[in-house]
Structure formats: C-alpha cells, structure tokens
Amino acid sequence: MTRLFVSDVHLDAQRAQATEQFLEFLDAEARRAEALYILGDLFEAWVGDDDRDSGNERVCRALRALAASGVACFALHGNRDFLLGAGFCARSGCRLLSDPVIAQFDGERVLLTHGDALCTDDHSYQELRSIVRDGTWQRRFLALPRGSRELLADEARAGSRRHTARAVPYVMDVNAVAVTAAFRAARVRRMIHGHTHRPGVHDVEVDGEAAQRIVLGAWYEQGSYLSYERGRYRLHELPR
C-alpha cells in the first residue's frame, strides 16, 4: 500500500486555491493510500485549538473523513502550527507525532521531521523556536483572548517575512553538520523533511555509508507530495 507525505501546505483564508487543491488531494490521491503523514505547517497559523477559521474547519472535517475511511493520518508540528493539540486531533482524526520521529516502512527505519531544527545557521530563528516551543510560554499564550493571539500571530508572520527577505539564502537551508548529526542520533539512513521549500532528493554519505535526505515541497504555487510504495520514493507535483 502507498504512504503519502506532505509538508508546508500553509493553508489560510488568503490562499483559497491551495485549500481547494488540498481538499481535492485528500479526496483523490490520499483516499487510495494506506497512510498520510503531514510533516508540519499544514496551516499558515494556528493560534490554539479554539481556532474556528472556516477554511481550517473544512480541512479538519476532510481529514476526519479520510481517517474514517481507513487511511491513517499523522501530523507533526511545524513552525507555523506548533500549537496544534488534542482539540485538533479530535476534530481532524489525525494523530500528532513527536518531532523528530522514527517510522518503519517495510522494515526500514526512516526519520521524519519538519526540518526547522536542522536550519542551525539561522540563529535568530533558533532562539525564537526555543522560546515558543517551551510549555510555559505556550500556556501563557493560550491563556490570552483569541483576538489577541490572532493579532500576535499576524505580527509574527510579518516579522518572519521581513527576516526571510533579509537573510542570506544558505542561512534558510539546512546545515550539513546538523543533518549528519540527525542521521547519527537516529541511526537511520533515510530522512524526510519539509520547511525549506526546496523539494529534492539528496544522496549523501554518513560515516562511510550511503544515506538519503528527501525534502518536501511547499504548496504556495502548486501542490506537492511524496509517495512511497514497494521500496520506491517519488516526489510529485500537482499543477494548479
């Protein structure tokens, strides 16, 4: 059976075409799969499980229908939707996995991660990541009125756009040393991640052994997913 992987869908009200395309993907390609893995940033923003954006709600209902049809649905936190919680799981039928996580596909151990922790050259982002992933900070943020959280999220996205525009390109990509360390720590020879929006298959060497890093694409301009079936991984584009 086929397993599918997506990341960086970045759904929000401003990207209606992306939402419709993702809903079509859930009702077509994903329906024929055994499992769907969402490796972070399904949503452009998620300010808490009381988020009731109508587009997000449609996506949650579609994911729940997919799970009810027998397709196992898994999700990781991304840098935009790190506040997904038990409420999201109840509404979507998805199971939240820790990041990183090791999965087994036909006996092979594969490391799944969003990928932002590998971008260690982006020091300011890593500092911010350590703050917002802290449980105390998250509890305080979630205690704020939803309107205040939405305003802060808008400001954070604007700051992220300014930071990305100023940053040297290599800073926004993964660090080779961090990638090698992740391979070693997990004791795997295949890794799948998103975050960088640079889809591709990278054959590397770790401690004298062949290894492979597969990067998922974003959904800003078109759909993108990875399929695994019978030992073969393939990146796919969905024209919009």
RAWOTA-V375515 format. One record per residue. OMEGA is omega in whole degrees, 0 to 359 (none if undefined). Layout:
BEGIN
omega=OMEGA
omega=OMEGA
END
This chain:
BEGIN
omega=183
omega=171
omega=183
omega=182
omega=175
omega=176
omega=171
omega=175
omega=173
omega=182
omega=170
omega=187
omega=182
omega=182
omega=183
omega=181
omega=178
omega=178
omega=180
omega=180
omega=179
omega=177
omega=176
omega=177
omega=179
omega=184
omega=182
omega=184
omega=185
omega=180
omega=181
omega=184
omega=173
omega=183
omega=175
omega=178
omega=178
omega=189
omega=172
omega=179
omega=169
omega=181
omega=176
omega=176
omega=175
omega=188
omega=180
omega=184
omega=171
omega=175
omega=183
omega=173
omega=187
omega=178
omega=178
omega=180
omega=177
omega=180
omega=178
omega=179
omega=180
omega=177
omega=179
omega=177
omega=178
omega=179
omega=180
omega=180
omega=178
omega=178
omega=178
omega=183
omega=181
omega=180
omega=171
omega=173
omega=171
omega=178
omega=177
omega=183
omega=182
omega=179
omega=172
omega=183
omega=184
omega=179
omega=176
omega=180
omega=180
omega=183
omega=187
omega=186
omega=179
omega=172
omega=179
omega=177
omega=175
omega=179
omega=3
omega=178
omega=178
omega=177
omega=177
omega=178
omega=182
omega=175
omega=179
omega=175
omega=183
omega=179
omega=176
omega=179
omega=176
omega=175
omega=183
omega=179
omega=180
omega=182
omega=189
omega=176
omega=178
omega=189
omega=182
omega=178
omega=181
omega=176
omega=178
omega=181
omega=181
omega=180
omega=188
omega=176
omega=179
omega=184
omega=180
omega=178
omega=182
omega=179
omega=179
omega=180
omega=182
omega=178
omega=178
omega=174
omega=184
omega=179
omega=178
omega=179
omega=180
omega=178
omega=179
omega=178
omega=177
omega=179
omega=180
omega=179
omega=178
omega=177
omega=178
omega=179
omega=179
omega=180
omega=180
omega=181
omega=182
omega=190
omega=172
omega=187
omega=185
omega=181
omega=183
omega=180
omega=180
omega=176
omega=185
omega=179
omega=179
omega=178
omega=179
omega=179
omega=179
omega=176
omega=183
omega=183
omega=182
omega=183
omega=177
omega=176
omega=172
omega=181
omega=177
omega=179
omega=176
omega=173
omega=187
omega=180
omega=180
omega=186
omega=178
omega=178
omega=185
omega=175
omega=184
omega=177
omega=179
omega=180
omega=176
omega=180
omega=178
omega=178
omega=183
omega=176
omega=181
omega=182
omega=180
omega=180
omega=176
omega=184
omega=182
omega=183
omega=181
omega=176
omega=181
omega=177
omega=177
omega=175
omega=174
omega=178
omega=176
omega=176
omega=184
omega=176
omega=179
omega=173
omega=182
omega=172
omega=176
omega=182
omega=180
omega=none
END
